[in-house]
Amino acid sequence: MTRTLLATMRLMVFILSALLITFISIDTFERRNFLHNNFYMTFQLWVCVFFIIDFFTELIFAENKQRYLKHRWLFLLLSIPYLNILTHLNIPLTHTELYWIRFIPLGRATMALAIIVGYVSKNQIRSLLASYVMTLISFVYFGSIIFFNAEVETNPNVTTYWDALWWAAMDVTTLGCNIQPLSAVGKVTSVVLAILGIMMFPLFTVYITTFTKTKNSDINATPSSK
């Protein structure tokens, strides 16, 4: 019963995360003012509420609650509906600042997606690699959306979303491209993506090295047939 409940809630987190990403993407591509979109604001509020319920449900059923809190406390902080709270309190923030705050629940969504992808593989190393790949892809996508929103009206080299996606892919690999950020948001996003790339790409090298050593060990351990 407990496993069924937790599995159902994880599936709901996955679905809500995908829907949240879809709504933000559509609003960005169509240049909508998300603060005036009552449906989106209400939807994000209830998504955050469900994320919080999911956190405490898993805490209740966790075998080691202290360990769960130690490793998942960030999940709770990312689940708080900051955007709804700030707009309700009429705290004066710029549209750009609110746009960044809008992405906070996506951090929780990304972690949820990475964990679910990791569950697919029974091998611990492959599970960890799958989680990192999912996280990297998510941050490249979010970075491209943020970059597109910040640069499309001021940067002559960014005319479509695909320009922003190409820029994000090249930036995260630290190869660079002919598109240079002009806005402050674009420059910050550029630095963040480059740092993520520097941190995460060596993990792929470690995985390939470990995989190769394991295969060689298996081959050497297998007695050769005469």
Disulfide bonds with the S-S distance in Angstrom:
none
